[in-house]
Amino acid sequence: MNSEYKIVWTNVAENDLKNIIEYISADNPQNALKILKKIKQKASKLYALPERGRIVPELQGEGVFQYRELIVQPWRLIYRIAEREIYVLSVIDSRQNVEDILLNRLLNI
């Protein structure tokens, strides 16, 4: 029996990651590549244990429990588990107003 999950990156999450890497690469292309690998690697580990991430605290306070996150300082990788798939929904800089971003992106869709 296969207990692994498939990881699916949404367009929004891919764009978030692209913007992060482009911003960093303007000053330090090598560091940008290192960060890209780090974020992708952390996300890829979800295939075996998707519930390892915590429930997003800002959403939990609003009564929303289906979204989880992994921290890759200073970014927060937001995802949702559905059936045998993990949907990576956003990669957000934790120095921004995360609550507003999440509420707009995840609750207004």
Residue frames as qw, qx, qy, qz and C-alpha x, y, z in Angstrom:
[[0.000, 0.888, 0.460, 0.000, 0.00, 0.00, 0.00],
 [0.428, 0.341, 0.004, 0.837, 1.41, 3.36, -1.05],
 [0.292, -0.773, -0.463, 0.320, 1.05, 5.96, 1.71],
 [0.358, -0.180, 0.140, 0.905, 2.80, 8.72, -0.19],
 [0.246, 0.816, 0.372, -0.367, 1.16, 11.93, -1.25],
 [0.536, 0.463, 0.319, 0.630, 1.57, 13.82, -4.49],
 [0.225, -0.599, -0.159, 0.752, 2.78, 17.42, -4.11],
 [0.350, 0.672, 0.486, 0.435, 1.13, 19.99, -6.39],
 [0.248, -0.317, -0.094, 0.910, 2.39, 23.57, -6.60],
 [0.289, 0.814, 0.489, -0.121, -0.35, 26.06, -7.48],
 [0.463, 0.642, 0.156, 0.591, 0.33, 28.91, -9.89],
 [0.265, -0.922, 0.028, -0.280, 0.16, 31.40, -7.02],
 [0.766, -0.564, 0.238, 0.194, 2.79, 29.49, -5.03],
 [0.766, 0.214, 0.264, 0.545, 5.03, 29.12, -8.08],
 [0.222, 0.813, 0.110, 0.527, 4.75, 32.87, -8.72],
 [0.517, -0.847, 0.103, -0.075, 5.52, 33.62, -5.07],
 [0.829, -0.307, 0.284, 0.371, 8.62, 31.47, -5.25],
 [0.611, 0.500, 0.250, 0.560, 9.68, 32.96, -8.59],
 [0.024, -0.920, -0.038, -0.388, 9.36, 36.49, -7.21],
 [0.673, -0.708, 0.192, 0.091, 11.37, 35.60, -4.11],
 [0.818, -0.066, 0.321, 0.474, 14.15, 34.02, -6.14],
 [0.444, 0.685, 0.210, 0.538, 14.26, 36.87, -8.66],
 [0.250, -0.942, 0.037, -0.223, 14.48, 39.43, -5.88],
 [0.731, -0.578, 0.299, 0.209, 17.32, 37.59, -4.13],
 [0.801, 0.182, 0.330, 0.466, 19.19, 36.82, -7.36],
 [0.257, 0.924, 0.057, 0.278, 19.44, 40.51, -8.18],
 [0.251, -0.865, 0.404, -0.160, 22.02, 40.77, -5.40],
 [0.290, -0.471, 0.831, -0.053, 23.22, 37.20, -4.99],
 [0.738, 0.217, -0.432, -0.470, 22.39, 34.56, -7.64],
 [0.425, 0.176, -0.870, 0.180, 24.16, 31.77, -5.75],
 [0.167, 0.037, 0.696, -0.697, 22.19, 32.45, -2.60],
 [0.630, 0.183, -0.037, -0.753, 18.97, 32.56, -4.63],
 [0.673, 0.187, -0.677, -0.233, 19.66, 29.07, -5.98],
 [0.221, 0.092, -0.856, 0.458, 20.44, 27.81, -2.48],
 [0.365, 0.105, 0.456, -0.805, 17.18, 29.22, -1.13],
 [0.692, 0.198, -0.334, -0.608, 15.19, 27.78, -4.04],
 [0.558, 0.137, -0.818, 0.021, 16.60, 24.33, -3.33],
 [0.022, 0.034, -0.756, 0.653, 15.94, 24.69, 0.39],
 [0.530, 0.137, 0.223, -0.807, 12.28, 25.66, -0.08],
 [0.729, 0.214, -0.473, -0.446, 11.63, 22.97, -2.71],
 [0.415, 0.163, -0.867, 0.222, 13.36, 20.33, -0.58],
 [0.195, 0.013, 0.657, -0.728, 11.32, 21.21, 2.50],
 [0.666, 0.195, 0.006, -0.720, 8.10, 21.00, 0.48],
 [0.644, 0.256, -0.673, -0.259, 9.10, 17.70, -1.11],
 [0.130, 0.141, -0.894, 0.405, 9.43, 16.07, 2.32],
 [0.536, 0.015, 0.315, -0.784, 5.69, 16.49, 2.85],
 [0.632, 0.150, -0.606, -0.459, 4.99, 13.49, 0.58],
 [0.506, -0.030, -0.845, 0.172, 5.49, 11.05, 3.45],
 [0.297, -0.467, -0.659, 0.510, 4.17, 13.02, 6.41],
 [0.089, 0.574, 0.341, 0.739, 1.91, 15.86, 5.28],
 [0.451, -0.811, -0.318, -0.193, 0.57, 16.72, 8.72],
 [0.684, -0.163, -0.252, 0.665, 4.02, 17.65, 10.02],
 [0.122, 0.347, 0.032, 0.929, 3.32, 21.33, 9.41],
 [0.010, 0.341, 0.645, -0.684, 1.36, 23.31, 11.96],
 [0.147, 0.775, 0.600, 0.134, -2.09, 24.74, 11.35],
 [0.271, 0.452, 0.047, 0.849, -1.69, 28.37, 10.26],
 [0.226, -0.359, -0.612, 0.667, -2.16, 30.36, 13.51],
 [0.154, 0.173, -0.032, -0.972, -3.70, 33.44, 11.87],
 [0.505, -0.094, -0.582, -0.630, -6.35, 31.31, 10.18],
 [0.412, -0.251, -0.845, 0.229, -6.89, 29.06, 13.18],
 [0.033, -0.258, -0.433, 0.863, -7.92, 32.20, 15.08],
 [0.429, 0.160, -0.208, -0.865, -10.59, 32.71, 12.40],
 [0.765, 0.059, 0.506, -0.394, -11.86, 29.13, 12.80],
 [0.762, 0.550, -0.281, -0.195, -10.11, 27.85, 9.65],
 [0.656, -0.511, 0.555, 0.003, -8.16, 24.64, 10.24],
 [0.913, 0.321, 0.246, 0.057, -7.54, 23.08, 6.81],
 [0.501, 0.788, -0.246, 0.259, -4.41, 25.07, 5.99],
 [0.820, -0.462, 0.044, 0.334, -0.98, 24.14, 7.29],
 [0.288, 0.917, -0.262, 0.091, 2.44, 25.69, 7.02],
 [0.860, -0.112, -0.068, 0.494, 6.12, 24.91, 7.04],
 [0.136, -0.964, 0.117, 0.196, 8.60, 27.53, 8.08],
 [0.771, 0.204, 0.097, 0.596, 11.68, 28.16, 5.94],
 [0.267, -0.790, -0.170, 0.525, 12.89, 31.35, 7.61],
 [0.189, 0.180, 0.422, -0.868, 11.80, 34.01, 6.83],
 [0.460, 0.022, -0.499, -0.734, 9.21, 32.40, 4.54],
 [0.539, 0.054, 0.700, -0.466, 6.10, 30.46, 5.31],
 [0.217, 0.067, -0.826, -0.516, 5.06, 27.73, 2.89],
 [0.565, 0.095, 0.416, -0.706, 1.25, 27.41, 3.11],
 [0.262, 0.093, -0.874, -0.398, -0.39, 24.19, 1.97],
 [0.724, -0.041, 0.241, -0.645, -3.57, 22.14, 2.13],
 [0.158, -0.127, 0.976, 0.084, -4.03, 18.37, 2.19],
 [0.708, 0.246, 0.059, -0.660, -6.78, 16.93, -0.01],
 [0.972, 0.179, -0.066, -0.137, -7.19, 13.20, -0.55],
 [0.879, -0.166, 0.155, 0.420, -3.72, 11.94, -1.52],
 [0.486, 0.580, 0.086, 0.648, -2.45, 15.32, -2.71],
 [0.387, -0.622, -0.219, 0.644, -0.76, 18.23, -1.03],
 [0.344, 0.799, 0.279, 0.406, -1.44, 21.61, -2.61],
 [0.442, -0.283, -0.123, 0.842, 1.26, 24.20, -1.99],
 [0.132, 0.847, 0.511, 0.061, -0.77, 27.41, -2.05],
 [0.070, 0.970, -0.073, 0.220, 1.59, 30.25, -1.14],
 [0.717, -0.089, -0.241, 0.648, 5.12, 31.11, -0.13],
 [0.116, -0.930, -0.172, -0.305, 4.88, 34.26, 1.96],
 [0.379, 0.374, -0.443, 0.722, 7.54, 36.38, 3.59],
 [0.479, -0.571, -0.631, 0.218, 6.73, 36.30, 7.30],
 [0.273, -0.250, -0.178, 0.912, 7.87, 39.91, 7.63],
 [0.206, -0.254, -0.406, -0.854, 4.78, 41.00, 5.69],
 [0.537, -0.063, 0.387, -0.747, 1.24, 41.24, 7.06],
 [0.057, 0.070, -0.979, -0.183, 0.66, 37.52, 6.72],
 [0.265, 0.388, 0.770, -0.432, -2.84, 37.51, 8.14],
 [0.426, 0.625, 0.056, -0.651, -4.22, 39.91, 5.52],
 [0.256, 0.436, -0.732, -0.456, -2.46, 38.10, 2.69],
 [0.030, 0.037, 0.998, -0.031, -3.77, 34.72, 3.78],
 [0.333, 0.482, 0.620, -0.521, -7.31, 35.89, 4.39],
 [0.421, 0.616, -0.177, -0.642, -7.42, 37.51, 0.95],
 [0.269, 0.397, -0.802, -0.355, -5.85, 34.59, -0.89],
 [0.101, 0.001, -0.993, 0.059, -7.37, 31.61, 0.85],
 [0.179, 0.415, 0.750, -0.483, -10.76, 32.71, 2.06],
 [0.375, 0.616, 0.069, -0.690, -11.88, 34.83, -0.88],
 [0.064, 0.270, -0.808, -0.520, -11.50, 32.18, -3.56]]
